[in-house]
Amino acid sequence: MKVLSVDVTESLWDILPQLTSIILTTIIVCSICVAYDIKIRRLKSNHPIAGWLVLVNLIIRFVEDTIITSVGRKRLYLTPYILYIYAYIFTASLISILGFESLATSYTVTLSMAMVTFLMIYFYGIKIQKLVFFKKYINPVELITQFIPLISLSFRLFGNMVAGSVILLLIYSFTIGINGNVATGKGISGVIDEIWNTDGNNPYAEYKYFWSGFDLGSIIVFPFLHMYFDLFDGYLQSLVFANLTLAYWGEEVHETEDAEPLYNEYGKQKQTTKKIKNKSAAVAAN
């Protein structure tokens, strides 16, 4: 019984960083949504939006135009989910700057997000094409390739985020090893082995050498590396995941809808052709 309790404790300790990131990311995303809703509801109709609400509105308009172009104007109800993809992936990458583990480095998270996209492919295919959707599976190759979106989306996001984390880890380890070697003379590998506790003698070595990560080169170089791997790469991966999701869904829609952007370059909502014709007919009648 004691061995079982130890194993359970170790398993919970292993998932604690990811669980913490999930909770923190959820709190941040929900807080932004609630704050935006409160601000919009309190905004008077004759007052223009200002501050961070302008940025949020620009993002919403960008997402709406992307949805219209990919799956049609009738499916603007997908806007909250696509915004969620952007916010969730970007926020998960952003909090890694504060030392938390990025959610995208867990394959469980990326697989869950890809699973939603994968299941919605079948939803739209069956809803719009009916039984014709299953006609393509007469070809045995389609039975195998149908899982490509699930594998591609999950591993693309997971691989890109893990690659960035591994590169940062290697650079940090190299810097810590050099600084520790200069101060102690144990060699780069000796300091790193002691920090990682490979011999099992000193489990608190990481606290012993906490100072080895501070130097002028780290202060200058590492912020730019985090800007790329956490900020830019996080935004890029959220953009790619959202667009690929809409692209997979758009392949099953097969509807010739008006793909004209919903907003013009001045930020004003465009009028549909039907509304313009109705106004012209009313003017002609008068």
N, C-alpha and C positions, 0 to 999 in steps of 0.2 A: 504493500500500500504506500509505503514511503517513497519507493522508487517511482511509482505512478504519479504521486503528487509532485515530485521533482521534475518529471518529464512535462507535466502540464504547466508548471511554473515557467520552465524554460521555453515552452512553446508560446505562452502568453507574452513573455519578455521579448521573444523574437519578432512578434507582430506588433508590439507596442509602438515603435516608430511610425509604421504605416498607419496604424489606427489613429495615432495622434494627428498625423497629416490629414487623414480623411475628415476627422472631426473639425480641425482648424479650417480646412478648405471649405467645408460645408457652412461653417459659421460665417466666414468672410463673404461667400457668395450670397447667402441668405440675407446678411446684413445690408449688402449693397442693394439687393432687390427690394427689401422693406423700406430702406431709406429713399430709394427712387420713387416707390409708390406713394409714400407719404408726401414727398416734395411735389409730385405731380398733382396729387389730390388737393393740396393747399394752394397750388398756383392758380391765380385768377386768370380768367379767359383773356383779359385785355393786357396782361403782363407777359412780356417775352421771357423765355427761359434763359437762364444764365448759369455761370459756374460750371460745375461738373455735369450738370444735366445736359448741357450742349454736347459734350463728348459722348454721353450715353445715347442721346438721340441720333447722333451721327452713326454710331455703331449699329443701332437698331435699323436705321435706314439702309445701311450697307448690307445687313443680313437680309432684309426684306427684298432688296433688289437681286441678291444672289438666289434667293428662293424662287422668285418669279422667273428668273432666267433658267433655272434648273428644272423645276417641277411645276411651274405655272402659278398664276395669280390666285387660283382657288385654294391653294395650300399655304397661305400665309399663316395659318394656325400652327405651322411648324416653327415659327419664329422663336417662341420661348425655348424649345428644345435645342435649336442651333445656337442660340445665345448661351444656353447652359453649357454646351460643348466648349465654346470659346472661353467662357468664364472659368469653367472647372479646370481645363487643361492649363490655361495661362496662370491661374491662381496657384495651382499645384506646383508649377515650375517656379513661381515667384517666391513662395515661402521657403524654397530650398536655399535662398540667399540668407535667410535667418538661421540656417542650420538644420531645418527640418528635412526629412526625406521626401523627395518628390514622389507623388502618387504614381506617376507614369513609369517609375522604375519597378513597380509591382505588376507582373503580368496578369494577375487576377483583375486589377482595375481596368487595364486596357482591353482584356478579353470581354469583360462585362459591357463596356461601351461599344465594342465591335459587335457584340451579340445583339444589341438593340438594333443597330443598322442592318444586320443580317436578317433578323426576323421581320423587320419592316419591308424588306425587299419582297418577301413572300406575301405580306399583307397587301401591298399595293399591286403586286402582280395578280393575285387572285381576285382582289376587289375590282380592278379595272379590266383585266383580260379574261376573267372567269376561267373556264376550263381550258381555254386556249393557252393559258400560262403553262400548263403541264405538257403541252405538245412538244416543247423543245427537249424534254427528257427522254424522248424516243431515241435520241442519240446517246449512246452509253458514255461518251466523253463528258456530256453535260452533267451526268450524275457525279462525276468527280470534280469538275471545275466549279460546281455550284458553291463549294466551300472556300473558294479563293478569296472572296471579299472578307470573310471572317478571319482567315489566316493573315491576309495582307494587311488589313487595318490594325489588327491587334499587334502583330509583330513589328510593323513599321513604327508605330508610336512607341512601343516598348523598346525597340532596338535603338532608336534615335536618342531617347532620353537616357537610357543606360549608358550609351556610348559617351555622352557628355559627362555623366557622373564619373565614369571610369577614367576619362582623361583628366578631370580635375583631381581625382584621387591620386593618380600617378604623379601629377605635378606637385601636389601638396606633400606626398610621401617623399619625393625627391628633395624638396626644399627642407623638410624637417630632418631628413637624413644628413644633408650637408651641414646644417646648423648644429645638429647634435654631434656630428663628427668633429667639427671645429672646437666645440666646447669640451668634449669628453675624450676624443681620440679613439673611440671604439670602432670607427668605420661606419660608412653609410648603412651597410646591411646590418651591422650589429645594433645600431640604434633602432632601426625599423623593426628588426626581429624582436627586440625587447618591448617596443611599443605594442606590437601585435601579439605579444605574449606567446611566442611560438614555443618557448621552452617551458612555460607554465610556472616560472619562478616568481615573477613580479607582475601580478594582475593590475597594479596601479601605475605602471610605467607611463601610460598615456597622460596621467596627471603630473608625473615627475618631469616630463619633457614638454609641458604645455607651452613654455616660452620659445621652443625651437621653431614655431611657426611664424614668429614675428621678426621681420627684417625689412629693410627698405625696399628690396626687390619685390617682396610679396605685397607690400602696401601699394606699389605702383602697378604691378602686372595683374594681380588676381582680380581686382574690381572689373577690369575690362574683360577678363575671361568669364566672369559671372554674368556680365552684361550680355555676352554672346550666348553662352550655354544655358542660362536661366531665363533671361528676358527675351532676346531675339529668337532663340530656338524654341522657347515655349510658345511664343506668338505664332511662329511659323508652323509648328506641329498642330496647334489648334486650328489654324487656317486650313491646312492640308486635310486634317481629319474631317472637318465640317464640310469642305467642298467635295471630298470623295464620298461622304455619306449622301449628299444631295445628288451626286452624279449617279450613284448606284440606284437610288430611288427614281431618278429621272428616266433611267433606261426602261423602267417598268411602267411608267405613266403613259407614254406614247400618245400624248394629246397635243393638238395644235392650238395652244393657247397664246394669247398675246404676251410676248416676252419683253415688251417695252418696259424699261425701268419705271418704278413707281414714283420716283422723285427726279426732278431735273437738277441742273447744276447749281441752282440757287436755293435748293432745299425745299422748294414748294412742291406739293403733291400734284402730279399730273392728272389731267382729266382723261377719262377713257373716251374712245371714239363714239361709243353709244351716247354718253352724256353730251358730247359736243353736237351730235346730230339732233338730239332732243331739243337743245337750246336753239339751234338754227331753225328747227321747225316751228318752235314757239315764236321766234322773232318774225318769221315769214307769215305766220298766221295773224300777227298783230299788224 
